Amino acid sequence: MTYITRVILLFTLLCSALNATESNPLVTLQTSKGDIVIELLPEKAPVTVANFLGYANSGFYDGTIFHRVIKRFAIQGGGFTPDLVEKPNGDPIINESKSSGLRNERWSVAMARTDDPNSARSQFYINMRMNLALDARMGKDGYAVFGRVISGHNVAEDIARVKTHRVGDFDDVPLEPVVLNAVVVHSPQP
């Protein structure tokens, strides 16, 4: 076997191995600003991914808005209608921030929650910068990352740049609603 043949064979085997591990589910957030594609990470955050997919597959996210937009920090959505009425949610899930090993890095996607670490339901956010202060640390529960943006970064940046204002008890609400029209789940699913 020649050197070039060996290199080609090795390259083919490596590509096959990489493709075999690329079995994470993908979802497309179809927003009024364009599409954002997210790779979900079920091996690291199985409960959180299953929770998100449950909401996505049921159509729960359709017609919700990004209700909290903080430039150079995060864009949050998945729980409110354009009239800022919260949609009825399912039960809260356990917080996988400590067990997953995932960090709130730029472009990561995590679950929003209240002060109760195990209170995440439907709302999620996209980190627009390194937000490592949101990670779990000794004696501190963090926010559970469960995916990462792999396409549509420009759309997320466009959302992060919209003008915002205060509405009632809500800060950082876009002046013009940024609607999550649909969440399309692509195979494979866990």
Salt bridges, closest charged atoms under 4 A:
GLU39 OE1 - ARG148 NE 2.89
ASP135 OD2 - ARG103 NE 2.67
ASP141 OD1 - LYS98 NZ 3.46
GLU157 OE2 - ARG106 NH2 3.06
ASP158 OD1 - ARG161 NH2 2.78
ASP171 OD1 - ARG166 NH1 2.33
